[in-house]
Amino acid sequence: MELLKVEHLSKVYGTGENAIHALRDVSFSVEAGQFTAIIGPSGSGKSTLLHILGGVDRPTSGTVYLNGQDVFAQDEDQLAIFRRRQVGLIYQFYNLIPVLNVTENMTLPVLLDGRTVNEAHLNDLLDTLNLRGRETHLPSQLSGGQQQRVSIGRALMNAPAVVLADEPTGNLDSRNSQEIMALLKASNRKYGQTLLVITHDESIALQADRILAIEDGRIVRDEVVK
């Protein structure tokens, strides 16, 4: 079943001679539950694409549909709700709130949405992400790998339709990188999450179901890995 559909997406920053074309007529679709890796050189438009898919940035032209909904037909208030409920974002530098503990960081999106925390889902995530026993730890008391696990837990807490990860292992050593990718793959299988990961690491990309390669704002390769 098609979950995500992108049609003729373009993004231009600036005008005239100063215009920067970050994305140029990008079109593709993603099936529900698929793990897609997005690769390409620095400045190719990968992060811009991810931010637009997550409703963080708006395209100059083109359309993004999630579960058949036109994402950018929504006003800003509706878009904020969409981001909280439908999208899980994972970044390289964790972006945890330093004064909140593990449980508070993970449940923050649910609480900001004015909803009740699903304790069973929270406990399942704590177990899946190997964070049991660290619920009351602050980010400063955690290793980099543990902080990234909390970031993943926060992204999955709302059971979003799609999880978008921007270089999620870029700030970690080799061992922690492998562990984080294993956890993302496990969550992809266990929760049926649709996962899009930006990476410079070809070995990570080869773990995906599909690879999209971007250069100069265009998709130059669309390959099914397995």
N, C-alpha and C positions, 0 to 999 in steps of 0.2 A: 504494500500500500504506500502510495506517495505521501510523504509527510511535508516535505519542504520543496517549494518550486520557486526558482529565480528566473525572471524573464528580462532580458536586455538591460541589465543593471549597469549603470555608469555613475561615476563619482568624479567630480571636478572641483578642485580647490583653487580659489583665486579666479581672476579673469584676464582676458587679453594675453599679452606676452608672458604674464606671470602665472598663467593657468597651469595647474598640474593635474594630469589625467591619471587618477589613482586606479580607476576601474574603467574598462572599455567594453561595453556591450557583452556582459557576462550572462550566460544562461546555463542552467543545469537544474536537475531535480535530485532529491535524496529520498530513498525508501525508509520507512519507519524501521528503527532498530539497526540501521546500517552504521558502521564505523568508517568514517571517511577522513583521510589525511590530506591536508592542504599544504603543498610544498612550493618553494620558489625562493629566489634570491631576495636579499634585503631590498625593500622599496618596490617590490613587485605588486603590492596591493593585497597581500594576504590578510593583514590585520584590519585593513579598511573593510574588506569583505566580511570578516567575522563580526566587526562592530555593527555593520548594517544588518546582517542576519539576526543579530541580537537586539535590534532596535535602539542601539546606543547612538548611532549616527544615521542620518537620512541620506538616501541616494539623490543624486542630481536628476536622474531619470531611471525608469525601469520599475519593476514590481517584485515584491517578495510575498509569497503566500506560505502560511504555516497552518496546516490542517484546513486548507481551503480559505483561510481568512487573509484578506489583504492587510498586511501588517501596517503599512503606512497610510491606510485610509483612516486610521485612528487619530484622535487628537492627542495632545501631550499627556493628559491625565489617563486616558485609556492605554496609551503606550507604556506608561509607568507600571500599570497593573499587568499588562502583557509581559513586560520584562521580569517582574517578580514571579509570575505564575507559570509562564510558558518556557522561560529560558534560564538555563544554569550556566553562569560564566565562571571560568577558571583562568586565572592569569599566572604569569611567571613569578610574580613577587607577592603572591598570597593575598595581599590586601585585607588582612585580618584586623579587627579592632583591638588595639593593644590592651585596653582595660577590660575586655570581655574574655571569659574563659572559653574552653573548647565548646561546651554545650551552648553557651550564649552566642558564640560566633556562628555555630551551625544553625541555630534556630532563628537567627535574626531576620531572614527574609520572611518567615512565616509570621513572626510577631509584628513586623512592619506592615504586613498585609492585614493585620487585625484578626488573624485566625488562630485557632487553638493548635498547639503542637501535637502531632501524632506521635505519642510516646513509643509505640511499638515500632514505628518506622525509624525514629531517632535511635532506639536501642539496636535495631538491626544494622543501621549505618555505623554506629560505634563499633560493633563487632566486625562488620565487613572491612572497615578501614583500620582495624587494629588500634583503636583509640580507647578501648575499655580500660578504665583505671586512671585515665587522664582527663576526665570530664571537667574537673575544676582547675586544671592548669591554664595559666595565661600563655599567650603566644611566646613571650620571652623565656618561658620554661620548657619550650619544645624545640626539637631539632628542625632543620629546614624541611626534611622529609615529612615529619609529623605535622608541621604547619601546612604543607601542601595537602596532606590528607584531610585536615580540617576544612581547607578551602574546597576540596572535592565534596566533603559532606555538606557544606553550606549550599553548593550548587545543586546537590541531589535532594535536599531536604523538602523542597516543594514538589518533588516528582515532576520535573518540567518535561515538556514535549521534546526538547532538544538541549543537549549540553554542548557548549562551545568552549574549547580550551585553546588559549593562545600561548604556545611554547610552555606547556605546563611543567616540563622537566629542565627548562633552560637554566635554572638557578641551582640545580642539584648535581651532585657527583654521580658517577656511573651507576653505583649500586642503588642509590635512592631513585635515580631515573628509571631503572628497570622495575623497581617496586611500584612506583607511581603508575607507570604504564600498565603493569599487571593489574593494579587495582581499577584503573579506568576500563580495561578490557573486561574485568570481572563484573563491574557495575553495568557495563554495556550488555552483558549476557544475562545477569541476574535480574535487572530491572527493565530490560528491553529498551534501554535508553538509546536514542539516536545521538550519535557522537561525532562531532567534527573537531579535529585537532590540527592546529598549525604546528609545523615542526620543520627544522632544518636538518634533522637527523634521518637519513635514509633508512636506517635499521628500524626506527620507530614507524616510519611510513609503511614499511613492508609488513607490519603487523596488522594493518588496517584491511578492511574489505575492499577498499577502493582508494585510489590516489588521484587527486586533482592537482595538476601542476600549473602555476601561474607565472607568467613573465610579462612585465610591462603592462599590467592591468588586464591581461587577457588569459583565458584558459588555453594552454597549449597542449595539454595531455589529460585525458580522462581514461584511467585504466582500472579495470577490475582486477584485484590482486588474488582473490579467492572466492 
